[in-house]
Amino acid sequence: ILPGGRIYEQREYIYKALNDIPGLSAMKPEAAFYIFPKIDAHRFNITDDEQFVLDFLKQEKVLMVHGGGFNLSTPDHFRVVYLPKVEVLAEAMNKLELFLKNYRQN
């Protein structure tokens, strides 16, 4: 990913946006079109990562993939594809930040 390109800018945006949300952390991907952030499962009482992404989808109409879909045994990751334009990513990250402010899994 070369500096200055559209994918580079989207990657830089999503990396910073995710790490700026309290309770999330992510490593910068080097050669992919997705990022795999870690969510503080304890903070949000997440015991089922699939339920977490379904709750977000139902409430905010934004699709993510749970870490269990990639054979992770702990419910503390999800995947975000960063191919959409930065404006679309920004809308999704704003929705995620607002969603997480009050989210506690039952």
DSSP file with accessible surface (Angstrom, degrees, kcal/mol):
  #  RESIDUE AA STRUCTURE BP1 BP2  ACC     N-H-->O    O-->H-N    N-H-->O    O-->H-N    TCO  KAPPA ALPHA  PHI   PSI    X-CA   Y-CA   Z-CA
    1    1 A I              0   0   80      0, 0.0     3,-0.0     0, 0.0    31,-0.0   0.000 360.0 360.0 360.0 116.0    0.0    0.0    0.0
    2    2 A L    >   -     0   0  143      1,-0.1     3,-1.6     2,-0.0     6,-0.3  -0.661 360.0-101.0 -89.9 141.0    1.7    3.2   -1.2
    3    3 A P  T 3  S+     0   0   97      0, 0.0     3,-0.1     0, 0.0    -1,-0.1  -0.260 104.9  28.2 -56.4 140.8    1.3    6.5    0.6
    4    4 A G  T 3  S+     0   0   55      1,-0.3     2,-0.1     2,-0.1    -2,-0.0   0.212  91.1 119.0  94.4 -14.5   -1.1    8.9   -1.0
    5    5 A G  S <> S-     0   0   34     -3,-1.6     4,-2.5     1,-0.1    -1,-0.3  -0.371  76.1-109.9 -82.9 165.5   -3.4    6.3   -2.6
    6    6 A R  H  > S+     0   0  140      1,-0.2     4,-2.3     2,-0.2     5,-0.2   0.928 118.7  46.8 -60.1 -46.9   -7.1    5.8   -1.8
    7    7 A I  H  > S+     0   0   32      1,-0.2     4,-2.8     2,-0.2    -1,-0.2   0.906 110.8  53.5 -65.7 -38.4   -6.6    2.5    0.0
    8    8 A Y  H  > S+     0   0   65     -6,-0.3     4,-2.7     1,-0.2    -1,-0.2   0.944 110.2  46.8 -59.4 -48.0   -3.7    3.9    2.0
    9    9 A E  H  X S+     0   0  104     -4,-2.5     4,-2.4     1,-0.2    -2,-0.2   0.895 112.4  49.9 -63.4 -39.3   -5.8    6.8    3.1
   10   10 A Q  H  X S+     0   0    3     -4,-2.3     4,-2.7     2,-0.2     5,-0.2   0.914 111.5  48.6 -66.1 -41.4   -8.7    4.5    4.1
   11   11 A R  H  X S+     0   0   27     -4,-2.8     4,-2.4     2,-0.2     5,-0.2   0.936 111.9  48.5 -63.9 -45.9   -6.3    2.3    6.0
   12   12 A E  H  X S+     0   0   51     -4,-2.7     4,-1.9    -5,-0.2     5,-0.2   0.918 113.7  48.2 -60.7 -42.0   -4.8    5.2    7.9
   13   13 A Y  H  X S+     0   0   62     -4,-2.4     4,-3.0    -5,-0.2     5,-0.2   0.957 113.2  44.8 -62.3 -52.9   -8.3    6.6    8.7
   14   14 A I  H  X S+     0   0    0     -4,-2.7     4,-2.5     1,-0.2     5,-0.3   0.890 111.3  54.3 -65.1 -37.3   -9.8    3.3   10.0
   15   15 A Y  H  X S+     0   0   78     -4,-2.4     4,-1.9    -5,-0.2    -1,-0.2   0.954 114.9  39.1 -60.2 -49.7   -6.7    2.5   12.0
   16   16 A K  H  X S+     0   0  123     -4,-1.9     4,-1.6    -5,-0.2    -2,-0.2   0.930 114.9  53.0 -67.7 -44.4   -6.8    5.8   13.9
   17   17 A A  H  X S+     0   0   13     -4,-3.0     4,-0.5    -5,-0.2    -2,-0.2   0.916 111.2  45.7 -60.3 -44.8  -10.6    5.9   14.2
   18   18 A L  H >< S+     0   0    0     -4,-2.5     3,-1.2     1,-0.2     6,-0.2   0.923 112.7  49.7 -65.5 -43.5  -10.8    2.4   15.8
   19   19 A N  H 3< S+     0   0   56     -4,-1.9    -1,-0.2    -5,-0.3    -2,-0.2   0.742 105.2  59.5 -70.0 -19.5   -7.9    3.1   18.2
   20   20 A D  H 3< S+     0   0   92     -4,-1.6    -1,-0.3    -3,-0.2    -2,-0.2   0.605  85.6  91.4 -81.3 -13.1   -9.6    6.4   19.2
   21   21 A I  S X< S-     0   0    4     -3,-1.2     3,-2.0    -4,-0.5    76,-0.0  -0.745  88.6-114.5 -85.4 121.7  -12.8    4.5   20.4
   22   22 A P  T 3  S+     0   0   68      0, 0.0     3,-0.1     0, 0.0    -2,-0.1  -0.310 100.8  24.1 -57.0 130.0  -12.6    3.6   24.1
   23   23 A G  T 3  S+     0   0   17      1,-0.3    17,-2.5    -4,-0.1     2,-0.3   0.379 105.7  95.5  95.7  -2.2  -12.4   -0.1   24.6
   24   24 A L  E <   +A   39   0A  12     -3,-2.0     2,-0.3    -6,-0.2    -1,-0.3  -0.910  43.6 175.8-120.0 149.3  -11.0   -0.9   21.1
   25   25 A S  E     -A   38   0A  59     13,-2.0    13,-3.6    -2,-0.3     2,-0.3  -0.988   5.0-179.5-147.3 146.4   -7.5   -1.4   19.9
   26   26 A A        -     0   0   12     -2,-0.3     2,-0.3    11,-0.2    -7,-0.1  -0.999  23.1-133.4-147.6 147.2   -6.1   -2.4   16.5
   27   27 A M        -     0   0  168     -2,-0.3     9,-0.3     9,-0.3    -2,-0.0  -0.776  40.0-104.1 -95.1 146.4   -2.9   -3.1   14.7
   28   28 A K        -     0   0   80     -2,-0.3     2,-0.1     7,-0.1     7,-0.1  -0.543  36.1-127.1 -72.2 123.7   -2.3   -1.4   11.4
   29   29 A P        -     0   0   20      0, 0.0    -1,-0.1     0, 0.0   -14,-0.1  -0.401  16.9-162.3 -69.3 149.8   -2.7   -4.0    8.6
   30   30 A E  S    S+     0   0  166      1,-0.1    -2,-0.0    -2,-0.1     0, 0.0   0.767  79.2   8.1-103.4 -31.5    0.2   -4.2    6.1
   31   31 A A  S    S+     0   0   96      3,-0.1     2,-0.3   -30,-0.0    -1,-0.1  -0.193 105.9  81.4-149.2  48.6   -1.3   -6.0    3.1
   32   32 A A        -     0   0   19      2,-0.1    49,-0.0   -31,-0.0     3,-0.0  -0.895  68.1-127.0-144.5 174.9   -5.0   -6.4    3.4
   33   33 A F  S    S+     0   0  108     -2,-0.3    49,-2.2     2,-0.0    50,-0.3   0.050  89.4  62.1-112.3  19.9   -8.3   -4.5    2.9
   34   34 A Y  E     -C   81   0B 100     47,-0.3     2,-0.3    48,-0.1    47,-0.2  -0.951  65.1-146.2-141.7 161.4   -9.6   -5.3    6.4
   35   35 A I  E     -C   80   0B   2     45,-2.5    45,-2.6    -2,-0.3    -7,-0.1  -0.953   7.9-149.1-129.8 148.1   -8.6   -4.6    9.9
   36   36 A F        -     0   0   63     -9,-0.3    -9,-0.3    -2,-0.3    43,-0.2  -0.692  21.9-169.2-121.8  73.4   -9.2   -6.9   12.9
   37   37 A P        -     0   0    0      0, 0.0    41,-1.6     0, 0.0     2,-0.4  -0.295  17.3-129.8 -68.7 152.9   -9.7   -4.8   16.0
   38   38 A K  E     -AB  25  77A  95    -13,-3.6   -13,-2.0    39,-0.2     2,-0.4  -0.849  19.2-153.9 -99.3 135.6   -9.7   -6.2   19.5
   39   39 A I  E     -A   24   0A   2     37,-2.4     2,-1.5    -2,-0.4   -15,-0.2  -0.889  25.9-113.8-110.2 140.7  -12.6   -5.2   21.7
   40   40 A D     >  -     0   0   72    -17,-2.5     4,-1.6    -2,-0.4     6,-0.2  -0.598  34.1-172.7 -72.8  92.8  -12.4   -5.2   25.5
   41   41 A A  T  4>S+     0   0   21     -2,-1.5     5,-2.6     1,-0.2     4,-0.4   0.847  80.6  52.9 -61.4 -34.3  -14.9   -8.0   26.1
   42   42 A H  T >45S+     0   0  172      3,-0.2     3,-1.1     1,-0.2    -1,-0.2   0.943 106.3  52.1 -66.7 -46.2  -14.8   -7.5   29.9
   43   43 A R  T 345S+     0   0  112      1,-0.3    -1,-0.2     2,-0.1    -2,-0.2   0.856 120.6  33.5 -58.2 -38.5  -15.7   -3.8   29.6
   44   44 A F  T 3<5S-     0   0    3     -4,-1.6    61,-2.6   -21,-0.1    -1,-0.3   0.301 107.7-121.2-103.0   7.6  -18.7   -4.5   27.3
   45   45 A N  T < 5 +     0   0   89     -3,-1.1     2,-0.6    -4,-0.4    -3,-0.2   0.860  49.3 172.1  55.5  39.6  -19.6   -7.9   29.0
   46   46 A I      < +     0   0    7     -5,-2.6    -1,-0.2    -6,-0.2     3,-0.1  -0.715  21.2 152.6 -86.9 118.8  -19.2   -9.6   25.6
   47   47 A T  S    S+     0   0  108     -2,-0.6     2,-0.4     1,-0.2    -1,-0.2   0.468  73.1  45.2-114.3 -12.0  -19.4  -13.4   25.9
   48   48 A D     >  -     0   0   69     27,-0.1     4,-1.8     1,-0.1    -1,-0.2  -0.906  60.8-171.2-137.1 103.1  -20.7  -14.0   22.3
   49   49 A D  H  > S+     0   0   18     -2,-0.4     4,-2.2     1,-0.2     5,-0.2   0.837  88.8  57.6 -67.6 -29.0  -18.9  -12.0   19.6
   50   50 A E  H  > S+     0   0   97      1,-0.2     4,-2.2     2,-0.2    -1,-0.2   0.928 106.3  49.6 -65.8 -40.6  -21.5  -13.1   17.0
   51   51 A Q  H  > S+     0   0   66      1,-0.2     4,-2.9     2,-0.2    -2,-0.2   0.894 107.2  56.4 -64.1 -38.3  -24.2  -11.6   19.1
   52   52 A F  H  X S+     0   0    2     -4,-1.8     4,-2.2     2,-0.2    -2,-0.2   0.955 110.0  42.5 -57.7 -51.5  -22.2   -8.4   19.4
   53   53 A V  H  X S+     0   0   10     -4,-2.2     4,-2.5     1,-0.2    -1,-0.2   0.869 114.7  51.7 -68.6 -31.5  -22.0   -7.9   15.6
   54   54 A L  H  X S+     0   0   62     -4,-2.2     4,-2.9     2,-0.2     5,-0.2   0.909 108.5  51.0 -68.6 -40.5  -25.6   -8.9   15.2
   55   55 A D  H  X S+     0   0   40     -4,-2.9     4,-2.2     2,-0.2     5,-0.3   0.922 112.8  46.2 -60.5 -43.2  -26.7   -6.3   17.9
   56   56 A F  H  X S+     0   0    1     -4,-2.2     4,-3.0    -5,-0.2     6,-0.5   0.920 112.8  49.9 -66.3 -42.5  -24.7   -3.6   16.0
   57   57 A L  H  X S+     0   0   59     -4,-2.5     4,-2.0     1,-0.2    -2,-0.2   0.941 112.5  46.9 -61.0 -47.1  -26.1   -4.7   12.7
   58   58 A K  H  < S+     0   0  134     -4,-2.9    -1,-0.2     1,-0.2    -2,-0.2   0.907 121.4  35.9 -62.9 -42.6  -29.7   -4.6   14.0
   59   59 A Q  H  < S+     0   0  118     -4,-2.2    -2,-0.2    -5,-0.2    -1,-0.2   0.916 134.3  19.7 -79.9 -43.1  -29.3   -1.2   15.7
   60   60 A E  H  < S-     0   0   40     -4,-3.0    -3,-0.2    -5,-0.3    -2,-0.2   0.466  91.4-126.2-111.6  -5.6  -27.0    0.7   13.3
   61   61 A K     <  +     0   0  154     -4,-2.0     2,-0.4    -5,-0.5    -4,-0.2   0.859  65.7 131.5  61.5  36.9  -27.3   -1.2   10.0
   62   62 A V        -     0   0   25     -6,-0.5     2,-0.4    -9,-0.1    -1,-0.2  -0.990  49.0-141.3-122.5 126.5  -23.6   -1.7    9.7
   63   63 A L        +     0   0  134     -2,-0.4     2,-0.3    -3,-0.1    -9,-0.1  -0.745  28.3 159.9 -94.3 128.8  -22.2   -5.1    8.9
   64   64 A M        -     0   0   11     -2,-0.4     2,-0.4   -11,-0.2    16,-0.2  -0.863  35.5-118.7-131.3 169.2  -19.0   -6.5   10.6
   65   65 A V  E     -D   79   0C  54     14,-1.7    14,-3.0    -2,-0.3     2,-0.1  -0.940  25.4-124.1-115.1 133.4  -17.8  -10.0   11.0
   66   66 A H  E >   -D   78   0C  36     -2,-0.4     3,-1.5    12,-0.2    12,-0.3  -0.408  20.5-119.0 -73.4 151.8  -17.2  -11.6   14.4
   67   67 A G  G > >S+     0   0    0     10,-2.4     3,-2.3     1,-0.3     5,-1.6   0.809 110.8  68.2 -60.3 -31.5  -13.8  -13.1   15.2
   68   68 A G  G > 5S+     0   0   25      9,-0.3     3,-1.7     1,-0.3    -1,-0.3   0.789  86.3  69.3 -60.3 -24.1  -15.3  -16.5   15.7
   69   69 A G  G < 5S+     0   0   45     -3,-1.5    -1,-0.3     1,-0.3    -2,-0.2   0.622 101.6  47.0 -67.4 -11.2  -16.0  -16.5   12.0
   70   70 A F  G < 5S-     0   0   82     -3,-2.3    -1,-0.3    -4,-0.2    -2,-0.2  -0.060 128.0 -97.4-119.4  27.2  -12.2  -16.8   11.6
   71   71 A N  T < 5 +     0   0  158     -3,-1.7     2,-0.4     1,-0.2    -3,-0.2   0.702  69.7 154.1  66.1  24.5  -11.8  -19.6   14.2
   72   72 A L      < -     0   0   61     -5,-1.6    -1,-0.2     1,-0.1    -2,-0.1  -0.699  34.6-154.4 -79.1 136.0  -10.9  -17.3   17.1
   73   73 A S  S    S+     0   0  123     -2,-0.4    -1,-0.1     2,-0.0    -5,-0.1   0.641  73.3  70.2 -87.8 -14.5  -11.8  -19.0   20.4
   74   74 A T  S    S-     0   0   64     -7,-0.1     2,-1.2     1,-0.0     3,-0.4  -0.829  80.9-130.6-104.3 146.2  -12.2  -15.8   22.4
   75   75 A P  S    S+     0   0   34      0, 0.0   -27,-0.1     0, 0.0   -23,-0.0  -0.185  80.2  98.4 -87.8  46.7  -15.1  -13.3   21.8
   76   76 A D        +     0   0   25     -2,-1.2   -37,-2.4   -29,-0.1     2,-0.3   0.184  66.0  63.7-125.6  21.0  -12.8  -10.2   21.6
   77   77 A H  B     +B   38   0A  42     -3,-0.4   -10,-2.4   -39,-0.3     2,-0.3  -0.974  46.1 176.7-138.9 157.1  -12.2   -9.5   17.9
   78   78 A F  E     -D   66   0C   0    -41,-1.6     2,-0.4    -2,-0.3   -12,-0.2  -0.949  25.6-120.4-150.0 165.1  -14.2   -8.5   14.9
   79   79 A R  E     -D   65   0C  61    -14,-3.0   -14,-1.7    -2,-0.3     2,-0.4  -0.930  18.1-170.3-117.4 136.6  -13.3   -7.6   11.3
   80   80 A V  E     -C   35   0B  12    -45,-2.6   -45,-2.5    -2,-0.4     2,-0.5  -0.991  16.1-143.8-123.1 124.7  -13.9   -4.4    9.4
   81   81 A V  E     -C   34   0B  65     -2,-0.4   -47,-0.3   -47,-0.2    -2,-0.0  -0.762   9.2-162.7 -84.2 130.4  -13.4   -4.1    5.7
   82   82 A Y        +     0   0    0    -49,-2.2   -48,-0.1    -2,-0.5   -68,-0.1   0.022  57.1 108.4-109.2  34.8  -12.0   -0.7    4.8
   83   83 A L        +     0   0   73    -50,-0.3    -1,-0.2   -73,-0.1     3,-0.1   0.785  56.0  93.1 -78.1 -25.8  -12.7   -0.6    1.1
   84   84 A P  S    S-     0   0   53      0, 0.0     5,-0.1     0, 0.0     0, 0.0  -0.252  93.3 -83.8 -64.3 159.8  -15.6    2.0    1.3
   85   85 A K    >>  -     0   0  139      1,-0.1     4,-2.4     3,-0.1     3,-0.8  -0.197  42.2-106.5 -58.7 155.4  -14.7    5.7    0.9
   86   86 A V  H 3> S+     0   0   43      1,-0.3     4,-3.1     2,-0.2     5,-0.2   0.857 120.2  58.1 -55.3 -38.1  -13.5    7.5    4.0
   87   87 A E  H 3> S+     0   0  136      1,-0.2     4,-1.8     2,-0.2    -1,-0.3   0.894 108.7  44.9 -61.5 -39.0  -16.8    9.3    4.4
   88   88 A V  H <> S+     0   0   77     -3,-0.8     4,-2.2     2,-0.2    -2,-0.2   0.910 113.7  49.6 -70.6 -43.0  -18.6    6.0    4.6
   89   89 A L  H  X S+     0   0    5     -4,-2.4     4,-2.8     1,-0.2     5,-0.2   0.907 108.9  53.4 -61.6 -41.2  -16.1    4.6    7.0
   90   90 A A  H  X S+     0   0   24     -4,-3.1     4,-2.5    -5,-0.2    -1,-0.2   0.911 108.1  49.8 -62.4 -41.5  -16.4    7.7    9.2
   91   91 A E  H  X S+     0   0  110     -4,-1.8     4,-2.2    -5,-0.2    -1,-0.2   0.932 112.7  47.3 -62.3 -43.8  -20.1    7.3    9.4
   92   92 A A  H  X S+     0   0   17     -4,-2.2     4,-2.4     1,-0.2    -2,-0.2   0.908 112.3  48.9 -65.3 -40.6  -19.7    3.7   10.4
   93   93 A M  H  X S+     0   0    7     -4,-2.8     4,-2.7     2,-0.2    -1,-0.2   0.881 109.6  52.2 -70.1 -35.4  -17.1    4.5   13.0
   94   94 A N  H  X S+     0   0   90     -4,-2.5     4,-2.3    -5,-0.2    -1,-0.2   0.928 111.0  48.0 -62.7 -42.7  -19.3    7.3   14.5
   95   95 A K  H  X S+     0   0   56     -4,-2.2     4,-2.6    -5,-0.2    -2,-0.2   0.907 111.9  49.9 -63.3 -41.4  -22.1    4.8   14.8
   96   96 A L  H  X S+     0   0    0     -4,-2.4     4,-2.6     2,-0.2    -2,-0.2   0.929 110.1  49.6 -65.0 -43.4  -19.8    2.2   16.4
   97   97 A E  H  X S+     0   0   67     -4,-2.7     4,-1.1     1,-0.2    -2,-0.2   0.937 114.3  44.5 -62.2 -45.0  -18.5    4.7   18.9
   98   98 A L  H  X S+     0   0  108     -4,-2.3     4,-0.6     1,-0.2     3,-0.4   0.908 112.7  52.4 -65.1 -41.7  -22.0    5.8   19.9
   99   99 A F  H >X S+     0   0    8     -4,-2.6     3,-0.9     1,-0.2     4,-0.7   0.923 109.2  49.3 -58.3 -44.8  -23.2    2.2   20.0
  100  100 A L  H 3< S+     0   0    6     -4,-2.6    -1,-0.2     1,-0.2    -2,-0.2   0.710  92.2  77.2 -73.5 -19.9  -20.4    1.2   22.4
  101  101 A K  H 3< S+     0   0  130     -4,-1.1    -1,-0.2    -3,-0.4    -2,-0.2   0.854 116.2  16.0 -58.4 -33.5  -21.0    4.1   24.8
  102  102 A N  H << S+     0   0  144     -3,-0.9     2,-0.3    -4,-0.6    -1,-0.2   0.340  96.2 124.8-120.7   4.5  -24.0    2.3   26.2
  103  103 A Y     <  +     0   0   19     -4,-0.7     2,-0.3    -5,-0.1    -3,-0.0  -0.525  20.5 158.0 -78.0 128.3  -23.5   -1.3   25.0
  104  104 A R        -     0   0  120     -2,-0.3   -59,-0.2   -59,-0.1     2,-0.2  -0.931  38.7-126.8-141.9 122.0  -23.4   -4.1   27.5
  105  105 A Q              0   0    5    -61,-2.6   -53,-0.0    -2,-0.3    -2,-0.0  -0.470 360.0 360.0 -72.4 137.5  -24.2   -7.6   26.3
  106  106 A N              0   0  192     -2,-0.2   -59,-0.1   -60,-0.0    -1,-0.1  -0.517 360.0 360.0 -83.3 360.0  -26.9   -9.4   28.2
